[in-house]
Amino acid sequence: MDTEKLSSGTCPISRALAFVGDAWSALILRDAARGMTQFDQFRTSLGIAPNILSRRLKALTEAGVLEKRRYSERPPRDEYILTPAGVEFLPILAVLGEWGRRHNGAGKLSQLVNPATGQKVDPVVIDRTTGEALTAANMRLVMPA
């Protein structure tokens, strides 16, 4: 996949996917939202090969959704913290998860809950201007002139 081409075109979807469009990247961000910060935590949680994890963490850091911070000099160890851009991605993961629950939801599944109320969260995407839930009927893509 030509990440450079995806990240420079006119489509904001392709630009977003250039940074977080593969499963490993999305799952790393999910785990970061769950409080994981260290390489070994991600590796254990995901069962991912170390070389793949290293590449994804580097890409997510370069994309600005994770920040790499040194927490130990001897031995040198880094942690990965969600940036404001990474935190903004979390509702997208929530909606993606809800879509997966509805369309591929057999068996026991984890559930998002509101920590203040304990109530299940039912994520939806809305238009900030109108407050309407987005549907195919109330949106269309317009290409730049």
PEBELNOR-V295563 format. One record per residue. PHI is phi as a letter, one per 20 degrees, with the letter a starting at -180 (* if undefined). PSI is psi in radians with two decimals (NA if undefined). Layout:
<<PHI	PSI> <PHI	PSI>>
This chain:
<<*	2.37> <e	1.57> <f	-0.64> <f	-0.77> <f	-0.76> <f	-0.72> <e	-0.03> <c	0.01> <f	-3.06> <e	-0.17> <e	2.06> <f	-0.43> <f	-0.81> <f	-0.60> <f	-0.72> <f	-0.77> <f	-0.47> <f	-0.48> <e	-0.72> <c	0.45> <e	-0.06> <d	2.78> <g	-0.75> <g	-0.77> <f	-0.78> <f	-0.70> <f	-0.57> <f	-0.78> <f	-0.66> <g	-0.84> <f	-0.63> <f	-0.66> <f	-0.46> <e	0.01> <o	0.01> <f	2.44> <c	-0.34> <d	2.60> <g	-0.89> <f	-0.55> <f	-0.82> <f	-0.78> <f	-0.76> <f	-0.78> <f	-0.74> <e	-0.35> <m	0.58> <e	2.54> <f	2.46> <g	-0.68> <f	-0.66> <f	-0.76> <f	-0.76> <g	-0.78> <f	-0.75> <f	-0.75> <f	-0.71> <f	-0.80> <f	-0.74> <f	-0.58> <f	-0.80> <f	-0.55> <f	-0.24> <n	0.26> <e	-0.31> <c	2.61> <d	2.30> <e	2.19> <c	2.36> <f	2.21> <d	-0.16> <b	2.32> <e	-0.63> <c	1.83> <f	2.76> <f	2.14> <c	2.44> <d	2.73> <c	2.83> <c	2.09> <d	2.43> <f	2.33> <e	3.05> <g	-0.65> <f	-0.67> <f	-0.71> <f	-0.66> <f	-0.39> <f	-0.35> <g	-0.71> <f	-0.52> <f	-0.75> <f	-0.68> <f	-0.77> <f	-0.71> <f	-0.74> <f	-0.71> <f	-0.69> <f	-0.78> <f	-0.66> <f	-0.77> <f	-0.64> <d	-0.13> <b	0.82> <d	0.47> <f	2.55> <n	-3.07> <f	2.33> <c	2.60> <f	2.85> <c	2.39> <f	2.38> <c	2.67> <f	2.08> <f	-0.45> <f	-0.61> <d	-0.34> <m	0.01> <f	2.58> <f	2.50> <e	2.35> <d	1.52> <f	2.42> <c	2.83> <d	2.23> <c	2.79> <e	2.05> <g	-0.57> <f	-0.80> <d	-0.34> <m	0.04> <e	2.50> <f	2.36> <f	2.35> <c	2.95> <f	-0.47> <f	-0.43> <d	0.42> <b	2.63> <b	2.63> <e	2.27> <d	2.18> <e	2.60> <f	2.62> <f	NA>>
